[in-house]
Amino acid sequence: MRDDTSGHEHGGTPRGGPPEAPDPGAGCAPAGLGTAAVRSGVRAPEIGYHPTRRPAARRGPADPVKVLMHRHRDLCERAVDPLEIAAGLEAHGLTDRTAARYRHRDVFSLAEELYARAPGVDRRAPRAAVTKPDTCKDVRAGWTLAALLPGAACLATAGVLRLTEGVLDGEARFAVTAVGTLFVVLGLRLALRGGPLRVPDPAGGVTPYVCWLLGYVVYGDDLLTQVVSGGPDGHWTAAPAPLLGLLPALAPAAWCAHLFAVHARRRLAASHGLSDFGSGVRPLLLGVVALFLCALTALLLLADLGHPGQGGSLLGPAALGALLFVARLLAVHGFPEPAATGLAAACAVEVAAPFLVLAGRLPGLGLLARPVDAVVMAAGPGGVAVLACGIAAAVLLLHASVTLTRASAHASA
């Protein structure tokens, strides 16, 4: 004799009643509820189901910061402070808005957590070993003295030539000039290989551009004057006054670059976001460039007083000094390619000016010389250098106001 209950459990029809509809919760009943709950029509709770809670939505990783730390493991382990991690993250394209996805208000707070959680580094070790050497007074005195050497060599050479004027013959004066030039070059190499003007990864090909620009500021005005007037003929007259103002300006350039690096680093430590840091560094950059231009103008005026009538307009040398300073500032902070491009563009304009005038003498090509003639008539022969160096310096300064206001430009070396 079969039991009715067992027949019902096996899918049969119980005696004395219509067939029951299959219970949708019957197949989900966990062990321990028994068949009585199935017969009573009570829906069995699903696994992971809570009557007062919605089904959990799909979420990302439980610890997104850990994922980011593994992605940038090398950066986190070799960083000497959180600011270096913040600069590295920004260099990889991470912004304050992106940091919100990692549950942080900005990149700096995210970098602090990455720095604290980086494995394998003893954060309790003393930090004296990673202190920047420029904070030492002896080191500052060393690169300041090195920055004064090129100007001192140039002034000494000019003084010897002026005192021996009419005493030494042409060959002896040429020998004095060659020796003085050698000392100037050695001083420049020593000054630019250390201190605030040192470039960590120098870009090749910049030296010829600088040599051409310095040579043009001495001989270019007279060369262009002769070409426009139908020459060139005879010797070109040198104008040493601009050079006597530009080379001593290397010392204020080094101090201005040092001030910019130190104050930018302090603003980086006090900022709470990348936009906050950028808005604070931009006026600092413009102020440093203005300070250097003031010092350069004073030196050019003193050099012009020492050699009256030989310096011509001061706008060309001032524009050249601004171009060289901004280009060096970009190269120091890791952007040598834009600096080389700006210097090459200025050289191209100065080279093209006399060649356009010469090409305009050919039949049917007189139109080529008209732009140069217009500039010379409006601003004199020095107008070409003003346009070439001034426009290049303005473009580089605009580029620097974008690139040098990033935290990645001021990361620890």
Number of C-alpha atoms within 10 A of each C-alpha: 3 6 8 13 13 11 13 15 12 9 11 13 15 16 11 6 7 8 12 12 6 10 14 12 16 16 10 13 18 13 6 6 10 10 12 9 14 18 13 8 12 12 14 17 13 12 9 7 11 10 8 6 7 8 10 8 6 6 6 7 9 8 10 12 20 17 13 14 20 13 11 17 15 11 19 26 18 14 19 19 18 22 24 23 28 31 24 21 23 19 14 11 9 15 18 19 12 14 19 13 11 17 13 17 16 21 26 27 19 22 25 15 15 24 25 14 16 21 13 8 15 10 14 6 8 8 10 7 9 11 11 10 12 16 10 10 9 11 14 17 13 14 22 20 13 23 29 20 23 30 23 17 23 25 20 13 20 17 12 14 18 13 10 12 12 9 11 13 10 11 9 13 18 13 11 17 17 13 13 20 16 15 18 21 15 14 20 19 14 17 25 18 14 17 23 25 24 18 20 14 12 14 14 10 10 16 12 13 19 17 11 18 23 19 15 21 22 22 15 25 26 20 20 26 18 18 18 19 10 12 12 16 10 7 9 16 13 17 22 19 27 27 21 25 28 23 24 23 25 26 22 19 28 25 20 23 23 18 16 21 19 15 15 24 19 12 17 26 13 11 14 16 18 21 15 14 21 22 13 17 22 18 13 20 25 14 14 18 20 14 14 23 20 14 16 24 19 14 20 25 17 15 21 22 13 13 16 12 11 17 26 17 18 17 18 24 30 23 22 25 27 25 26 21 25 25 25 22 30 23 22 22 22 18 21 21 15 17 26 21 16 24 26 20 16 26 22 13 15 22 15 13 22 22 15 20 24 19 15 16 14 10 7 9 14 14 12 18 19 14 13 21 16 12 16 18 11 10 12 16 24 22 21 23 26 22 18 23 30 23 17 27 25 16 16 23 23 11 15 23 19 12 18 22 24 22 27 21 21 20 19 16 9
